[in-house]
Amino acid sequence: MSDLARTRADFPILHQQVNGKPLVYLDNGATSQKPRAVIDALVHYYERDNSNVHRGLHTLSMRATDAYEGARTRIAKFIHAADPAEIIFTRGTTESINIVARSWAQAHLKPGDVILTTEMEHHSNLVPWQQAAKAAGATLSYIPVLGADAEGGLDYAALDTLLTPAVKLLAFTHISNTLGTVNDAAELCRRARAVGAVTLIDAAQSIGHAPIDVQTLGCDFLVRRRALPPRSRRRGRHLDRRRPVHRPRPDRRANPRLRLPRLFRPQDVRPHRHRRALRPPRPPRQTRPR
Ligand SMILES: Cc1ncc(COP(=O)(O)O)c(C=O)c1O
């Protein structure tokens, strides 16, 4: 069997004819089809483990939490993140960028700062920065795209004048959805770092087409479909689950099991506040008649 036939065999949806011909599907950038292994894992989860992730102490909740955290660990490995805690699940690229714009940008940008992006961005990586710049009184600048002679590449020479210390964020796409241009992400991050700017890579198009190593790229945020893995070790000033603004004490966490040693016993774990609130009130103490 050829590689193509073997790959097709993995995808049940391709085992059909459309307009009298075997289905060929190319719109993976928008919605990718699922191979048998993924469909089976989803069915298995819903038939066996479906439950509250991080919010229960019963068996199904434990299994669901293990599966969820297992996925986080596998994704961390896939993109070579330094720590699974750097992976944050979101609904997609657009939501991830909006989270960075509404959290990091809102907290750090001030009047006179510059957000630098490129002329080739998807609107998901443009509108949030227009809004963030407006809210902070910052300026939005663009790295120009060179013409057809340069195959739609970025004007890296323009970086010499555009990347000043006033630039606080460089947000750019790894692979352009319109031009197909592959940007030199590692070089852009390196140049941004040299002026103290934070970097965000839109990897919506690249994650499925090229190996991604966030440590080699040296980015602060890398956003993609369904996950937002920020690289946090280097500067630790963004959505870092290991250094939350408010870190509750272990016994106050919604799911203390997450951070406790593996051998904890459920009876060691205090019910969290919500559950305490649901407990029926104690009957009033009986006082003995004198
Ligand atoms: C380069 C790029 N960025 C962002 C997006 C938006 O992605 P999402 O649908 O995950 O929000 C797309 C979607 O095609 C894209 O191609």
The ligand as an ORCA input file, in Angstrom:
! r2SCAN-3c Opt
* xyz 0 1
  C      -2.876     32.747      9.967
  C      -4.169     32.559     10.698
  N      -4.336     33.142     11.914
  C      -5.478     32.994     12.605
  C      -6.535     32.250     12.118
  C      -7.776     32.113     12.956
  O      -7.740     30.835     13.541
  P      -8.877     30.285     14.537
  O      -9.988     29.801     13.654
  O      -8.206     29.145     15.265
  O      -9.314     31.371     15.457
  C      -6.425     31.647     10.868
  C      -7.545     30.869     10.319
  O      -7.541     30.381      9.219
  C      -5.212     31.803     10.137
  O      -5.043     31.238      8.931
*
